Amino acid sequence: MLDFIRQNAGSWLIKFILGAIVVVFIFWGVGNYRSQRMQVVARVNGEEILIPQYQRAYSEALDRYSKVFGQNLTPELIKRMGLKQLVLDGLIQQALIRQEAERLGIRVTDRELQEVILGVPAFQNNGAFDKRLYERMLRRERMTISEFENKLRDDILNSKVNLLLTSSVSVTDAEAKDYYRYKNQEIQISYAVLPPDTCRADVKASDEELKSWFEANKERYRTQPQIAISYILIPRKKIEKKIQLSEAELKEYYEQHKEEFHLPEERRARHILVKVGPDAKENEAEAARQKAEEILQEIKKGGDFAELAKKYSDDTATKTKGGDLGFFRRGVMVKPFDEAVFSMKKGEVKGPVRTTFGWHLIKLEEVRPEHTKSFEEARSSIAKKILGQKVNVELWNEANKVYDAIIESGSMEANAKASGMALESTPLFDKDNVPELLSGAPSAVDNLFSLNTGELSSLLEVPQGILIAQIKEKKEPYIPKFDTVKEKVKAAYVKEKAVELCGKRAAKVLEAARKDGLAKAANKLGIEVRKSGFFKRISGLGAAQLPTDVAEAAKFLRESKPLPDAPIHAGEKWYVIEYAASRPADMAAFSKEKEEIMKSLLQLKRNMILEDWIHELRQKAKIEQVTKL
């Protein structure tokens, strides 16, 4: 047991050591931290959770999630996750476990704690515990010895409680088989769809109703910030016309950068694909292989590979081209296919070769050996590259001269008159509807919207060249009057009410289906009933050709419970579904999956026991949240 704890402690500590753990003053601020050091966040049966304890736990949680989400861990995502409350709930749970363990007489002795610490590799020097290393590493993580040892003591205690509660849990062969049957059983459903368009005609929209709805939803119509600009463009094309390239400099570049023009071996192949998924049953995979073998026999008898690809291949992207994949380098295709192609001789046919896509028959058409392009072959790309480099230098030089002249003349208008350059302007626009000049230049758009009226921009790169702009007008967001957006309001109102109305109709269809079945109930209302394909209850939802929410709800239907508790809302549509049929699981592969299934079920059972136990503790406990998060 201590070995298990020791390993966990080491893993936990390594996360601390590798992570950039910073104490977060996000809720209370740095200035008043000392004065609030003993402020209570919550009480659990009288035990206090203090701000420093909460801050450290929150910081650790932020660090863990930042490793998972990276730059996607935005303040908005943190808020949606409810991370503040999740952290507090974790501390409350730990307090409950600690208190209940004390009541049951489960304790962590100093000796047990010492054994774990002595065995943590991160604290060892040449295999022996090093006290100075121990203290130094904790200081680096801004932890006191007391804080670390209390945390570790809690971890050991959790493991002891876990072991006590779940040590007797087991999974029988019968349970594993039942789970395998459930997981691999395929079901089919009947379903009726009620899109909002079918209910739109029954929605009445008076002016009073629209105005009332607009008042309740007016934030939807708040405009975006808008700006209008005056600008001078230094065009790239004008600079390009001035630059001449000599043959000598092109040849010099070629000689100095020959490695850029070295091409590895490339091969051109055709293939015929007999599609079968990576998770297909053995009999399905074998049937697909047999079909590929039959096609191969036709090829061996003199059949044209390209024509047979057009006839048989399941690869729709290449089928019409006779299976032609064009030239490709080693490592581009999936590994089994790649290895086959680069081991073949020109004109050879190989297969069937199995990949994640299915079985392939392959014909090698051409081999383009590794070589270096000649100067003549590389000339156009060299010219384009050097021209681009020179244009960029001259473009920025010219733009800087124009910018300096604007500053010296005192305004864009004065400079335009003196230099004869064109001063253009735009009407008001927002970020979603920028002028063509700014299309494809998001950083330039962001820069412009950060300026105030009258401000001059920096040099902004846009696809056509370099832009110098001044904010002519800036319009802050506002909520338009009802009359100006009435048609938009009406469209949104009708759409929303149509969805609500269809939801009510779907509920009526479902209620009628409980008495007469879905087909009869839907037929009375003129609603078409369709059937899905067969799909597995766990995974394999793609075969159902249904929205995920609908397929998820369908997984729980069975012959004894053919209808769900409520219609399913997916996107804007409503679905009423009914169990139609099922196909039993193929038990042939059970023996291969049995061990993993038993492990998964055992962990699931243990988790459920722990969750139920914690839930019961919370129900009995007196929990008081003192500080609002």
HUQUI-V911352 format. One record per helix or strand. SS is the DSSP state (alpha for helix, beta for strand). FROM is the first residue (numbers start at 1). LEN is the number of residues. If there is no record, write none. Layout:
# HUQUI-V911352
[[SS & FROM & LEN] [SS & FROM & LEN]]
This chain:
# HUQUI-V911352
[[alpha & 2 & 17] [alpha & 34 & 3] [beta & 40 & 5] [beta & 47 & 4] [alpha & 51 & 22] [alpha & 75 & 7] [alpha & 83 & 22] [alpha & 110 & 9] [alpha & 121 & 3] [beta & 124 & 2] [beta & 128 & 2] [alpha & 131 & 10] [alpha & 145 & 22] [alpha & 173 & 12] [beta & 186 & 9] [alpha & 197 & 4] [alpha & 207 & 10] [alpha & 218 & 4] [beta & 222 & 1] [beta & 226 & 10] [alpha & 236 & 7] [alpha & 247 & 10] [alpha & 258 & 4] [beta & 262 & 2] [beta & 266 & 10] [alpha & 282 & 19] [alpha & 305 & 8] [alpha & 316 & 4] [beta & 324 & 6] [alpha & 335 & 7] [beta & 349 & 7] [beta & 358 & 11] [beta & 371 & 2] [alpha & 375 & 35] [alpha & 412 & 8] [beta & 424 & 2] [beta & 429 & 1] [alpha & 436 & 3] [alpha & 442 & 8] [beta & 456 & 1] [beta & 460 & 3] [beta & 465 & 11] [beta & 479 & 1] [alpha & 482 & 35] [alpha & 518 & 7] [beta & 529 & 3] [beta & 535 & 2] [alpha & 541 & 4] [alpha & 548 & 7] [beta & 558 & 1] [beta & 561 & 1] [beta & 563 & 1] [beta & 568 & 3] [beta & 573 & 11] [alpha & 587 & 34] [beta & 623 & 3]]
